[in-house]
Amino acid sequence: MDSKILRNFLKTAQLGSLTSAAQDANVTVQALAAQLNKLEEQFGFKLLERTNKGVTLTAAGRDILPWVTDVVKSAAELQQRVAQIKQRGTPTLHIALNNTFSEPVNQALMHFLRSALSGYPVLFSSSESPENLAKLASGAADMAIVIGNTVPAGVYAVELVGMKIEVVAASASGEWNDGTALIKPMPECAYSDCLTRFVSRYKGRVATMPVLYSGSEHISVSMIKSSNSIGIISRRVALQHHFIPVPEFNDALSVYLLMKTPLLTARDIEPFYTAALPSLSV
C-alpha cells in the first residue's frame, strides 16, 4: 500500500475538496481521483462521498481515518530515520544553539543532542535567532535552534514544545516620560512580532515615542542600560539585568529546532523537555 496515496487520502479528508488536495499534492484532480479509487478498491469499501460541494468521509472512512493517520505519520518518521542512517559517516554536524537560553539549558541541550545523534561528530556554536538562520542559509550550520515562527523554505522544523520563551517589555527605571524611547527590533528579529503586540496594547502611550532600532537582544540590553528606553527582551534576561518589566504585558514565543536534513523527529526530542528540561529554568 502506497503511503503517498494514504497521505493524499488524509489530505483530501482534511480539506474536503479534491481540487484543494490535488493542488497540495501537486497532482491533477484526475490523478488524485484515480488514486482514491484504487485505494477504495484495495480496502474493499467506499471511503469518500463525492458531491458538487466537495467530499466527505463515509462511515467506513471515518472509522479507518485514525489508522491511516498513524500509518502516514509512521511513514514520515521512517523516511526521516532512513535519512539519518544515510548521513552517518559524513562530516561533522554543526549545530547552532541559541544564546537567549541560560548556560545550564544550553549545556543540557548539548548533552542531549550528543546522545540523540550518537555516531555523528558534532560541533556546537551559539548565537541569536537571526544569526542562526543566516548560518543555516549559508551552510555554516546543519541544525539551529531559533525563537519565533520563522521557518525558511526547504528546512525541517520540530517545535520544542516545552521551551516557550516568556517575553516582556522592560526598562532600567520602570518609568515612562517624554524622553523615553522605544527600541524596535528589526523584522528578522524574533521579538519583532512581540513589539507589534506591545504597541497595539499601549498605542496611546508609545505613538509619539522616538524609535531606536536593534538587531539583537544583546544590543537591546545595551540600549536599555545606556538610554532612557523600553525594549522587548526575554523575562530571564530582564531579571538577570535587574530591568523592570512594563506591568500587564506578557508574551511568549515558540522555539524550534531547524534542520537541513531531518535527522531528529519530535519523538526523538520529547525526552529532553519531559525529563531534562523540568529541572532547568528556560
C-alpha positions in Angstrom: 0.0 0.0 0.0 1.5 3.3 -1.1 2.0 5.7 1.8 1.8 8.6 -0.7 -1.7 7.7 -1.6 -2.7 7.3 2.0 -1.3 10.8 2.7 -3.3 12.2 -0.2 -6.5 10.5 1.1 -5.8 12.0 4.5 -5.3 15.5 3.0 -8.5 15.1 1.0 -10.4 14.2 4.1 -8.9 17.2 5.9 -9.6 19.7 3.2 -12.9 18.3 2.0 -12.0 19.1 -1.6 -10.4 17.1 -4.4 -9.2 20.3 -6.1 -7.5 21.6 -2.9 -6.0 18.3 -2.1 -4.7 17.8 -5.6 -3.1 21.3 -5.5 -1.5 20.4 -2.2 -0.1 17.1 -3.6 0.9 18.8 -6.8 -1.1 16.3 -9.0 -4.1 16.7 -11.2 -7.6 16.2 -9.9 -8.0 13.3 -12.3 -4.8 11.6 -11.0 -5.9 12.1 -7.3 -9.3 10.7 -8.1 -7.7 7.7 -9.7 -5.5 7.2 -6.6 -8.5 7.3 -4.3 -10.5 4.9 -6.4 -7.6 2.5 -6.3 -7.4 2.8 -2.5 -11.1 2.1 -2.2 -10.6 -1.0 -4.4 -7.8 -2.2 -2.2 -9.8 -1.7 1.0 -13.0 -3.1 -0.5 -15.3 -0.4 0.7 -16.1 3.3 -0.1 -14.1 5.9 1.8 -15.5 9.2 0.4 -18.8 10.6 -0.8 -18.2 13.0 -3.7 -20.7 15.8 -4.4 -20.6 19.1 -6.3 -20.0 20.8 -2.9 -16.9 18.7 -2.2 -16.1 15.4 -0.5 -17.0 13.9 2.9 -16.0 10.8 4.7 -18.3 7.7 4.7 -18.9 5.9 8.0 -16.2 3.4 7.0 -13.8 6.3 6.0 -14.3 7.9 9.5 -13.7 4.6 11.2 -10.4 4.0 9.4 -9.1 7.6 9.4 -7.2 7.3 12.8 -5.4 4.2 11.5 -4.4 6.0 8.2 -3.2 9.0 10.2 -0.9 6.7 12.3 0.4 5.0 9.1 1.2 8.3 7.4 3.0 9.6 10.5 5.0 6.4 10.9 5.9 6.5 7.2 7.2 10.1 7.5 9.2 9.2 10.6 10.6 6.1 8.7 11.8 8.4 5.9 13.5 10.7 8.4 15.2 7.7 10.1 16.4 6.4 6.7 17.9 9.9 6.0 19.6 9.8 9.4 21.2 6.4 8.7 22.4 7.6 5.3 24.0 10.6 7.0 26.2 8.6 9.3 29.9 8.8 8.5 29.5 12.2 6.9 31.5 15.3 8.0 30.9 17.0 11.4 27.4 18.2 12.1 27.4 21.9 13.0 24.6 22.8 15.5 23.8 26.4 16.4 22.4 26.7 19.9 20.5 29.9 20.9 22.2 32.2 23.4 18.8 33.5 24.6 18.8 30.4 26.8 20.7 30.2 30.0 24.0 28.4 30.1 22.6 25.4 32.0 19.9 24.9 29.4 22.4 25.0 26.5 24.7 22.6 28.4 21.7 20.2 28.8 20.9 20.6 25.1 24.5 19.8 24.1 24.5 16.7 26.3 21.1 15.6 24.9 21.9 16.2 21.3 25.2 14.4 21.5 23.3 11.4 22.8 20.5 11.7 20.3 23.0 12.0 17.5 25.4 9.4 18.7 27.7 8.3 15.9 27.9 11.7 14.5 30.8 14.1 15.2 29.1 17.3 16.5 30.4 20.9 16.7 28.3 23.5 18.6 28.1 27.3 18.3 25.8 29.7 20.0 24.1 32.9 18.7 20.7 34.6 18.5 18.0 33.6 16.1 18.7 35.9 13.1 22.4 34.7 13.1 21.3 31.1 13.4 19.0 31.5 10.4 21.9 33.0 8.5 24.1 30.1 9.4 21.6 27.7 8.1 21.2 29.6 4.9 25.0 29.9 4.3 25.7 26.2 5.2 27.6 27.2 8.3 25.1 25.1 10.4 23.2 21.9 9.7 20.9 22.5 12.7 19.8 25.6 14.6 17.6 26.5 17.5 15.5 29.6 16.7 12.9 31.5 18.6 9.7 32.6 16.8 7.9 31.1 13.8 10.4 31.9 11.1 10.9 28.6 9.2 12.7 29.0 5.8 11.5 27.0 2.8 13.2 23.7 2.5 14.1 23.4 6.2 12.6 20.8 8.5 11.2 22.1 11.8 10.5 20.4 15.1 8.8 22.5 17.8 10.4 22.2 21.2 7.1 22.4 22.9 8.4 22.6 26.5 10.6 25.6 25.8 8.3 28.6 25.4 10.2 31.9 25.9 8.5 34.4 28.1 8.8 37.9 26.7 8.4 41.3 28.4 8.8 45.0 27.6 11.3 46.3 30.1 13.3 49.4 31.0 16.0 50.3 33.5 13.9 52.6 35.7 10.3 51.4 35.1 9.2 55.0 34.4 8.0 56.5 31.1 8.5 60.2 30.4 8.6 62.5 27.4 12.2 61.4 26.6 11.6 57.6 26.8 12.5 55.9 23.5 11.0 52.6 22.1 13.5 50.0 20.9 12.3 48.4 17.7 13.7 45.0 16.8 14.5 44.6 13.1 11.9 42.4 11.2 14.2 39.4 11.2 14.5 39.5 15.0 12.3 37.0 17.0 10.9 39.8 19.1 9.5 41.9 16.2 6.1 40.3 16.5 6.1 40.9 20.2 6.7 44.6 19.7 3.7 44.8 17.4 1.5 43.3 20.1 3.0 45.7 22.7 2.4 48.7 20.5 -1.2 47.6 19.9 -1.8 47.4 23.6 -0.1 50.7 24.6 -0.5 52.6 21.3 -1.8 55.7 23.1 1.5 56.0 25.1 4.0 54.8 22.5 2.7 56.6 19.4 4.9 59.7 19.9 8.0 57.9 21.3 11.3 58.2 19.5 12.4 54.9 18.0 15.8 53.2 18.3 16.5 50.2 16.1 18.1 46.9 17.3 19.1 43.8 15.5 19.6 41.6 18.6 18.6 41.1 22.2 22.2 41.8 23.2 22.0 45.3 21.5 18.6 45.9 23.1 20.0 45.2 26.5 22.9 47.7 25.9 20.4 50.3 24.8 18.2 49.9 27.8 21.3 50.3 30.1 22.6 53.3 28.2 19.5 55.3 27.4 16.0 56.1 28.7 14.3 53.4 26.6 11.9 50.4 26.6 12.9 47.2 24.9 11.4 43.8 24.1 13.5 41.1 25.7 13.1 37.7 27.4 11.9 37.8 31.0 15.0 35.8 32.1 17.4 38.4 30.6 15.3 41.2 32.1 15.6 39.7 35.5 19.3 39.0 35.0 20.0 42.7 34.4 17.5 43.9 37.0 15.3 45.6 34.5 11.7 46.4 35.3 9.0 44.9 33.1 6.1 47.0 32.0 3.1 45.9 34.1 0.3 43.8 32.4 2.3 42.9 29.3 3.4 39.3 28.8 4.1 37.5 25.6 5.6 34.2 24.6 7.5 32.8 21.7 7.8 29.2 20.5 11.1 27.5 20.0 12.1 25.3 17.0 14.9 23.0 16.1 15.5 23.6 12.4 17.3 21.0 10.3 18.5 20.9 6.7 18.2 17.1 6.9 15.5 15.6 9.1 17.8 13.7 11.5 15.6 14.1 14.5 11.8 13.8 14.9 9.5 15.2 17.5 9.5 11.8 19.1 13.3 11.9 19.4 13.2 15.3 21.1 10.4 14.6 23.5 12.7 13.0 26.2 14.6 16.3 26.6 11.6 18.5 27.5 9.9 15.8 29.6 12.9 14.6 31.5 15.9 17.1 31.4 14.1 20.4 31.0 11.8 20.5 34.0 14.7 20.8 36.4 16.1 23.9 34.4 15.0 27.5 34.1 14.5 28.4 30.4 
